[in-house]
Amino acid sequence: MVAAIDEAALNWGVKVLRYEIKDLTPPKEILLAMQAQITAERGKRALIAASEGRRQEQINIATGEREAFIARSEGEKQAQINNAQGEAAAITAVATATADAIERVAAAIRQPGGEQAVQLKVAERAVDAYGKVAADSKTTLIVPSNMTETAALISSAMRMIQTGKTSGPA
């Protein structure tokens, strides 16, 4: 543009080095087209920004749900571990208490009069069992004429105890 103006001004002895446009008024149709283009570009950018926002929102929601699911499953896993450990401790405590009780009973039987106490306890249990069977009105109970069977039961139990003593703990 500068070269064209400079060439045209040579006849008048003027040298053009630069030019400046002070006011430019394009036709109305061009202005409307430019405004429409700018509006379309802004709308396009707004749609892109909105879709990016929705995309990020969905990613955030999915990530949050995943982390919540993992946290819940970890909590359930820890609860199951705690329950299992509690049950194991309870079983161990019961087994220890039972073993202690058996050891005390065995020690008591070895004391003087211990075997007689066992005979008495077995006889009491036999009498209680007969009493429970007799208490049931639907059950017919036949009682032996001699009670030597009860004595035989007691002596059989005592032989088992003595056999256990001689063979020792298993």
Secondary structure as GFF3:
##gff-version 3
##sequence-region A 1 170
A	DSSP	alpha_helix	2	9	.	.	.	ID=ss1
A	DSSP	three_ten_helix	10	12	.	.	.	ID=ss2
A	DSSP	alpha_helix	28	110	.	.	.	ID=ss3
A	DSSP	alpha_helix	114	135	.	.	.	ID=ss4
A	DSSP	alpha_helix	148	167	.	.	.	ID=ss5
###
